[in-house]
Amino acid sequence: MVNELAELRRRLAAVERAPAPVTKFDRYPAVEWAAQGRPPVGGNIWSSVGIANVTGLTFDRVEVKFITDHLYAGRREAEVRLAAFRHTGMAGREIVSASGVLNLTGDTDRNVGVVIMRWVHGIPYGWDYADDTTIYTIELQHRYRKGPENRRGTTFYAIAAPQGTDTNGNILNFGHTQDDGGKWWWVPTYRKDSPWAPDFVTIPNADNGAYSISALHYCVGLPAERIPEATPKGWAWVRGGGHSWGRDPDIREPHFSV
């Protein structure tokens, strides 16, 4: 009994000496990792590719990470930014703040790039938000600086029919046709009522000319001592392609409203 009591006291003392858990950062769920092809939206205005719900956030600065692909210098280049929105609950939203514009210029060859951005989000109220119904999000937005590329397909002259058509028997004839220069040529022609017919067929290019950007791989709220580089304009680190800072933050620029 004495030994059991001593062990119980030892455990209580250990619990009392244990450090109190303190939240060191805010974690927001990862949305997507694979880089997806992003077409221009709404006449190439700002549109969101990644969204993090940051309602009830603790810190006034965040770090986000995403990856890029198929960015080529001078051919298809992206503009990206981070933007904060207030949602009213009536399927509407209001832009609160935005980072500066980060130009992603890619490289001459294909590279999968990694981008980290650190930003002071400027959301009013922050951790002391005004009411219990307002929702805040931080969104990764993109628009084309150059591109998309016009990737042409391949055209060839083929003899084709719907899948499953019988290939036995005399499915084709040969006849004459005259070109613009007056020369006659033997060409394949199809019999009357035959499903087979020669024609020019174009196979689209498998590469549609768009660059690829992943949604937010993560969005994390951190204190100033962890990410001192964060500013209202933003800070970025890019691997796997060129980059530069463009326009200053401007929440008046058109954005997709959905």
Kinemage of the C-alpha trace (Angstrom):
@kinemage 1
@onewidth
@group {chain A} dominant
@subgroup {mainchain}
@vectorlist {calphas} color= white
{ca met a 1} P 0.000 0.000 0.000
{ca val a 2} L 2.796 2.403 0.913
{ca asn a 3} L 4.619 1.631 -2.303
{ca glu a 4} L 1.465 2.129 -4.368
{ca leu a 5} L 0.814 5.470 -2.677
{ca ala a 6} L 4.387 6.580 -3.384
{ca glu a 7} L 4.023 5.626 -7.047
{ca leu a 8} L 0.757 7.576 -7.273
{ca arg a 9} L 2.426 10.658 -5.773
{ca arg a 10} L 5.319 10.316 -8.222
{ca arg a 11} L 2.917 10.234 -11.170
{ca leu a 12} L 1.002 13.278 -9.907
{ca ala a 13} L 4.254 15.190 -9.509
{ca ala a 14} L 5.250 14.271 -13.061
{ca val a 15} L 1.920 15.547 -14.390
{ca glu a 16} L 2.348 18.823 -12.489
{ca arg a 17} L 5.843 19.312 -13.917
{ca ala a 18} L 4.747 18.627 -17.503
{ca pro a 19} L 4.742 21.750 -19.721
{ca ala a 20} L 1.339 23.102 -20.643
{ca pro a 21} L 0.518 22.469 -24.315
{ca val a 22} L 0.668 25.698 -26.318
{ca thr a 23} L -0.444 26.132 -29.911
{ca lys a 24} L 2.668 26.988 -31.899
{ca phe a 25} L 0.951 27.344 -35.265
{ca asp a 26} L -2.358 26.984 -37.062
{ca arg a 27} L -2.770 24.126 -39.527
{ca tyr a 28} L -5.201 24.283 -42.397
{ca pro a 29} L -5.953 21.143 -44.418
{ca ala a 30} L -3.961 20.243 -47.499
{ca val a 31} L -6.208 20.394 -50.531
{ca glu a 32} L -4.233 18.949 -53.425
{ca trp a 33} L -0.686 18.033 -54.346
{ca ala a 34} L -0.651 17.162 -58.064
{ca ala a 35} L -0.240 20.138 -60.387
{ca gln a 36} L -3.360 20.461 -62.550
{ca gly a 37} L -3.689 22.239 -65.889
{ca arg a 38} L -5.251 25.659 -65.352
{ca pro a 39} L -7.055 27.376 -68.228
{ca pro a 40} L -7.671 31.135 -68.197
{ca val a 41} L -10.984 31.906 -66.489
{ca gly a 42} L -13.423 34.742 -67.142
{ca gly a 43} L -11.273 36.474 -69.725
{ca asn a 44} L -8.086 35.769 -67.769
{ca ile a 45} L -9.058 37.505 -64.533
{ca trp a 46} L -7.900 36.314 -61.114
{ca ser a 47} L -9.340 32.897 -60.274
{ca ser a 48} L -8.709 30.643 -57.292
{ca val a 49} L -6.999 27.273 -57.543
{ca gly a 50} L -6.603 26.602 -53.804
{ca ile a 51} L -8.679 27.603 -50.781
{ca ala a 52} L -7.945 27.324 -47.036
{ca asn a 53} L -10.610 28.066 -44.438
{ca val a 54} L -8.811 30.227 -41.858
{ca thr a 55} L -11.785 31.205 -39.702
{ca gly a 56} L -10.639 31.656 -36.115
{ca leu a 57} L -6.988 32.011 -37.102
{ca thr a 58} L -4.474 32.804 -34.373
{ca phe a 59} L -1.570 34.424 -36.208
{ca asp a 60} L -1.443 37.362 -38.603
{ca arg a 61} L 0.904 35.683 -41.087
{ca val a 62} L 0.786 32.484 -43.094
{ca glu a 63} L 2.997 30.250 -45.198
{ca val a 64} L 1.653 28.323 -48.178
{ca lys a 65} L 3.268 25.823 -50.514
{ca phe a 66} L 2.324 24.613 -53.992
{ca ile a 67} L 3.950 23.078 -57.070
{ca thr a 68} L 4.010 24.064 -60.745
{ca asp a 69} L 4.591 22.299 -64.046
{ca his a 70} L 4.726 23.160 -67.764
{ca leu a 71} L 5.846 26.745 -67.189
{ca tyr a 72} L 8.033 27.867 -70.105
{ca ala a 73} L 9.821 31.196 -70.279
{ca gly a 74} L 8.339 33.499 -72.905
{ca arg a 75} L 5.642 30.998 -73.889
{ca arg a 76} L 3.391 30.256 -70.907
{ca glu a 77} L 3.959 32.168 -67.713
{ca ala a 78} L 1.793 32.687 -64.659
{ca glu a 79} L 0.889 35.472 -62.279
{ca val a 80} L -0.052 34.228 -58.804
{ca arg a 81} L -1.066 35.916 -55.579
{ca leu a 82} L -2.601 35.151 -52.201
{ca ala a 83} L -5.904 36.799 -51.365
{ca ala a 84} L -8.091 36.850 -48.257
{ca phe a 85} L -11.877 36.828 -48.479
{ca arg a 86} L -14.760 37.366 -46.054
{ca his a 87} L -17.768 35.132 -46.752
{ca thr a 88} L -21.223 36.300 -45.719
{ca gly a 89} L -23.077 32.992 -45.729
{ca met a 90} L -25.293 34.104 -48.621
{ca ala a 91} L -23.047 32.622 -51.331
{ca gly a 92} L -21.238 35.931 -51.526
{ca arg a 93} L -17.716 36.953 -50.644
{ca glu a 94} L -15.745 40.162 -50.266
{ca ile a 95} L -12.023 40.493 -50.891
{ca val a 96} L -10.227 41.763 -47.808
{ca ser a 97} L -6.567 41.873 -48.805
{ca ala a 98} L -4.112 40.496 -51.345
{ca ser a 99} L -0.402 39.921 -51.666
{ca gly a 100} L 1.710 41.408 -54.420
{ca val a 101} L 1.802 39.689 -57.803
{ca leu a 102} L 4.433 36.963 -58.130
{ca asn a 103} L 5.481 36.293 -61.733
{ca leu a 104} L 6.361 32.656 -62.411
{ca thr a 105} L 8.384 32.610 -65.625
{ca gly a 106} L 9.374 28.954 -65.710
{ca asp a 107} L 12.383 27.763 -67.669
{ca thr a 108} L 13.348 26.800 -71.214
{ca asp a 109} L 12.904 23.119 -70.345
{ca arg a 110} L 10.159 21.375 -68.411
{ca asn a 111} L 10.670 21.485 -64.649
{ca val a 112} L 8.396 20.707 -61.736
{ca gly a 113} L 8.717 23.797 -59.562
{ca val a 114} L 8.103 24.320 -55.852
{ca val a 115} L 6.880 27.666 -54.529
{ca ile a 116} L 6.666 28.823 -50.917
{ca met a 117} L 5.000 32.139 -50.119
{ca arg a 118} L 4.937 33.930 -46.753
{ca trp a 119} L 2.420 36.700 -46.237
{ca val a 120} L 0.906 39.010 -43.608
{ca his a 121} L -2.733 38.455 -44.549
{ca gly a 122} L -4.272 41.627 -43.128
{ca ile a 123} L -7.616 40.034 -42.279
{ca pro a 124} L -9.536 42.421 -39.995
{ca tyr a 125} L -10.282 41.063 -36.531
{ca gly a 126} L -7.888 38.139 -37.050
{ca trp a 127} L -8.178 35.868 -34.023
{ca asp a 128} L -10.712 38.305 -32.522
{ca tyr a 129} L -13.172 38.091 -35.399
{ca ala a 130} L -16.344 40.094 -34.967
{ca asp a 131} L -19.094 37.493 -34.900
{ca asp a 132} L -19.865 33.799 -34.990
{ca thr a 133} L -21.108 33.609 -38.595
{ca thr a 134} L -18.347 35.213 -40.670
{ca ile a 135} L -16.052 32.837 -42.558
{ca tyr a 136} L -12.594 33.785 -43.793
{ca thr a 137} L -10.568 32.069 -46.481
{ca ile a 138} L -7.091 32.514 -47.889
{ca glu a 139} L -6.947 31.615 -51.554
{ca leu a 140} L -4.161 30.957 -54.048
{ca gln a 141} L -5.108 32.748 -57.257
{ca his a 142} L -3.635 32.663 -60.749
{ca arg a 143} L -3.902 34.312 -64.143
{ca tyr a 144} L -1.875 34.043 -67.336
{ca arg a 145} L 0.982 36.474 -67.893
{ca lys a 146} L 1.759 34.799 -71.227
{ca gly a 147} L -0.122 32.019 -72.978
{ca pro a 148} L -1.685 29.504 -73.116
{ca glu a 149} L 0.272 28.236 -76.099
{ca asn a 150} L -1.478 27.265 -79.311
{ca arg a 151} L -0.272 23.679 -79.517
{ca arg a 152} L -1.244 22.470 -82.993
{ca gly a 153} L -2.244 18.898 -83.638
{ca thr a 154} L -1.259 16.637 -86.562
{ca thr a 155} L -3.375 16.287 -89.702
{ca phe a 156} L -3.142 13.311 -92.052
{ca tyr a 157} L -5.181 11.722 -94.817
{ca ala a 158} L -6.842 8.553 -93.586
{ca ile a 159} L -9.407 5.966 -94.568
{ca ala a 160} L -11.722 5.376 -91.671
{ca ala a 161} L -15.113 4.098 -90.596
{ca pro a 162} L -17.018 3.784 -87.319
{ca gln a 163} L -15.570 1.267 -84.904
{ca gly a 164} L -16.780 -2.273 -85.580
{ca thr a 165} L -17.320 -1.760 -89.337
{ca asp a 166} L -16.664 -4.876 -91.448
{ca thr a 167} L -13.215 -4.790 -93.071
{ca asn a 168} L -13.882 -7.667 -95.495
{ca gly a 169} L -14.873 -7.234 -99.123
{ca asn a 170} L -14.428 -4.360 -101.521
{ca ile a 171} L -14.785 -1.382 -99.266
{ca leu a 172} L -12.973 1.091 -101.517
{ca asn a 173} L -12.729 2.094 -105.158
{ca phe a 174} L -10.117 4.195 -106.873
{ca gly a 175} L -11.034 7.176 -109.014
{ca his a 176} L -9.601 10.312 -110.526
{ca thr a 177} L -9.434 13.804 -109.111
{ca gln a 178} L -7.923 16.932 -110.597
{ca asp a 179} L -5.801 19.337 -108.570
{ca asp a 180} L -5.690 23.127 -108.932
{ca gly a 181} L -2.884 22.826 -111.456
{ca gly a 182} L -4.961 20.651 -113.754
{ca lys a 183} L -3.115 17.417 -113.005
{ca trp a 184} L -5.135 14.213 -112.528
{ca trp a 185} L -4.473 11.877 -109.615
{ca trp a 186} L -5.592 8.398 -108.603
{ca val a 187} L -7.302 8.664 -105.218
{ca pro a 188} L -9.192 6.195 -103.026
{ca thr a 189} L -12.933 6.702 -103.048
{ca tyr a 190} L -15.677 4.944 -101.167
{ca arg a 191} L -18.479 2.897 -102.628
{ca lys a 192} L -22.038 4.101 -102.434
{ca asp a 193} L -23.542 3.536 -98.981
{ca ser a 194} L -20.174 2.310 -97.670
{ca pro a 195} L -19.294 3.368 -94.102
{ca trp a 196} L -15.679 3.692 -95.192
{ca ala a 197} L -14.480 7.083 -96.409
{ca pro a 198} L -11.113 8.773 -96.909
{ca asp a 199} L -10.750 12.201 -95.375
{ca phe a 200} L -8.358 14.524 -93.593
{ca val a 201} L -8.230 13.744 -89.871
{ca thr a 202} L -6.639 15.949 -87.212
{ca ile a 203} L -5.330 14.459 -83.989
{ca pro a 204} L -5.164 17.143 -81.255
{ca asn a 205} L -1.857 17.661 -79.465
{ca ala a 206} L -1.847 15.863 -76.112
{ca asp a 207} L -0.326 19.014 -74.591
{ca asn a 208} L -3.079 21.643 -74.567
{ca gly a 209} L -0.642 24.492 -74.001
{ca ala a 210} L -1.664 25.262 -70.415
{ca tyr a 211} L 0.606 25.488 -67.394
{ca ser a 212} L -0.161 23.494 -64.254
{ca ile a 213} L -0.446 24.732 -60.673
{ca ser a 214} L -1.477 22.682 -57.645
{ca ala a 215} L -3.941 23.944 -55.107
{ca leu a 216} L -2.565 24.875 -51.677
{ca his a 217} L -0.552 21.908 -50.511
{ca tyr a 218} L -0.683 23.464 -47.082
{ca cys a 219} L -1.581 26.758 -45.468
{ca val a 220} L -0.143 27.277 -42.002
{ca gly a 221} L -0.418 30.236 -39.631
{ca leu a 222} L 2.829 31.049 -37.821
{ca pro a 223} L 4.150 33.654 -35.375
{ca ala a 224} L 6.514 36.415 -36.459
{ca glu a 225} L 9.594 34.726 -35.035
{ca arg a 226} L 9.006 31.663 -37.232
{ca ile a 227} L 8.517 33.555 -40.516
{ca pro a 228} L 10.021 37.029 -40.078
{ca glu a 229} L 10.179 37.444 -43.881
{ca ala a 230} L 6.384 37.683 -44.176
{ca thr a 231} L 5.146 41.116 -45.262
{ca pro a 232} L 1.853 42.579 -46.533
{ca lys a 233} L 3.334 42.415 -50.058
{ca gly a 234} L 4.623 38.882 -49.563
{ca trp a 235} L 7.841 36.926 -49.689
{ca ala a 236} L 8.524 33.936 -51.928
{ca trp a 237} L 11.052 31.185 -52.498
{ca val a 238} L 10.934 29.344 -55.819
{ca arg a 239} L 12.796 26.255 -57.000
{ca gly a 240} L 12.586 24.898 -60.527
{ca gly a 241} L 11.987 28.047 -62.567
{ca gly a 242} L 12.438 31.785 -62.762
{ca his a 243} L 10.352 34.306 -60.864
{ca ser a 244} L 10.056 38.006 -60.125
{ca trp a 245} L 7.765 40.354 -58.238
{ca gly a 246} L 5.307 42.331 -60.332
{ca arg a 247} L 2.524 44.680 -59.294
{ca asp a 248} L 1.904 45.763 -55.721
{ca pro a 249} L -1.184 44.472 -53.858
{ca asp a 250} L -4.434 45.741 -55.369
{ca ile a 251} L -7.789 44.330 -54.275
{ca arg a 252} L -9.542 46.322 -57.012
{ca glu a 253} L -8.316 44.055 -59.812
{ca pro a 254} L -11.131 41.928 -61.303
{ca his a 255} L -11.456 38.433 -59.839
{ca phe a 256} L -13.771 35.498 -60.448
{ca ser a 257} L -16.611 35.989 -58.001
{ca val a 258} L -17.574 32.366 -57.354
